[in-house]
């Protein structure tokens, strides 16, 4: 019983630590969307962004597409924008056209109700602020407020609790209801410490 409580507490602390450590401005990110071309993350400023880095072949990423579609449908009218970015688009010698076809197929097969694009594989650790030498799993989820500030990101090795639909929904609701001035104040306080 004590061991079980310790494991639950450890998971909770990992989630909380990951959330607190993530409060920082989102770094610049350029990615490709089929039929739209190159996009930048800053083009979504003013919206709450749920950004997932995925592999199109990952069964957890495929399952997450259904959850994220549900959340996009639920909160899209409240300025939520879900984005999936495949890090395996250019693998196996694929060019941009083949990468577009890969993510289009993923989007169609798993009925993603949001844009699915691709990004170079090394963009994920750079964006997440982790070393390329550090092992990580996918999907990697990042939640960004309307001002472009990251409030939450999953730890590199994942965390079962942080990828639960109820947890993601709660954090999205928090960011959607957060006044713009509150997000700015949190960022200012974090920079001083």
Order of alpha helices (4+ residues) and beta strands (2+ residues): alpha-beta-beta-beta-beta-alpha-beta-alpha-beta-alpha-beta-beta-alpha-alpha
